[in-house]
Amino acid sequence: MEHENQEILRRLDKIQIDINFIKNNMIDADYVLTDEERNELEEARKEYERGETTSLEDFEKEMELIHKHK
């Protein structure tokens, strides 16, 4: 019985080592782009390069004007 317990503990230790390795090497799903997200990002970059984007500051000013007129 003691031998079986030691074997179980040895296996649990190995499992814990494997789990720690997996946790330390997992890719965070929030950092992986889907094909759709990758296409949207590429389109946004092209719009930015063409000067078709609005700065956050200009957008906020525009929103303030819209809310003042309501």
PELINTA-V228786 format. One record per residue. N is the residue number from 0. RES is the residue in one letter. OMEGA is omega in radians with two decimals (none if undefined). NEAR is the number of other ideal C-beta (glycine too) atoms within 12 Angstrom. D_LAST is the distance of its C-alpha to the last C-alpha in Angstrom with 1 decimal. Layout:
N|RES|OMEGA|NEAR|D_LAST + N|RES|OMEGA|NEAR|D_LAST
This chain:
0|M|3.13|7|78.6 + 1|E|3.13|8|78.0 + 2|H|3.12|9|78.1 + 3|E|3.11|10|75.5 + 4|N|3.12|11|73.2 + 5|Q|3.11|12|73.6 + 6|E|3.09|13|72.8 + 7|I|3.12|14|69.6 + 8|L|3.11|14|68.6 + 9|R|3.12|14|69.4 + 10|R|3.11|14|67.3 + 11|L|3.09|14|64.4 + 12|D|3.13|14|64.6 + 13|K|3.10|14|64.5 + 14|I|3.13|14|61.5 + 15|Q|3.09|14|59.7 + 16|I|3.12|14|60.6 + 17|D|3.13|14|59.2 + 18|I|3.12|14|56.0 + 19|N|3.11|13|55.5 + 20|F|-3.14|12|56.1 + 21|I|-3.13|12|53.6 + 22|K|-3.11|12|50.9 + 23|N|-3.07|10|51.5 + 24|N|3.12|10|51.4 + 25|M|3.02|13|48.6 + 26|I|3.10|11|45.8 + 27|D|-3.09|8|42.4 + 28|A|3.13|9|40.6 + 29|D|-3.14|9|37.4 + 30|Y|-3.13|9|39.2 + 31|V|-3.13|11|40.4 + 32|L|2.99|14|38.3 + 33|T|3.09|12|38.6 + 34|D|3.13|10|39.5 + 35|E|3.12|10|35.9 + 36|E|3.12|15|34.5 + 37|R|3.10|13|37.1 + 38|N|3.12|13|36.2 + 39|E|3.11|14|32.5 + 40|L|3.12|15|33.4 + 41|E|3.11|15|35.7 + 42|E|3.12|16|33.1 + 43|A|3.10|15|30.6 + 44|R|3.11|14|33.4 + 45|K|3.10|14|34.2 + 46|E|3.12|14|30.6 + 47|Y|-3.14|14|30.7 + 48|E|3.13|11|34.0 + 49|R|-3.14|10|32.8 + 50|G|-3.08|9|29.9 + 51|E|-3.11|11|27.3 + 52|T|3.13|15|25.4 + 53|T|3.11|14|22.6 + 54|S|3.10|11|23.3 + 55|L|3.14|10|21.5 + 56|E|3.12|10|20.7 + 57|D|3.12|12|19.1 + 58|F|3.14|13|17.1 + 59|E|3.09|13|15.8 + 60|K|3.13|14|14.8 + 61|E|3.13|15|13.0 + 62|M|3.10|15|11.1 + 63|E|3.14|13|10.3 + 64|L|-3.14|12|9.1 + 65|I|-3.11|11|6.8 + 66|H|3.09|10|5.4 + 67|K|-3.10|9|5.6 + 68|H|3.14|8|3.8 + 69|K|none|7|0.0
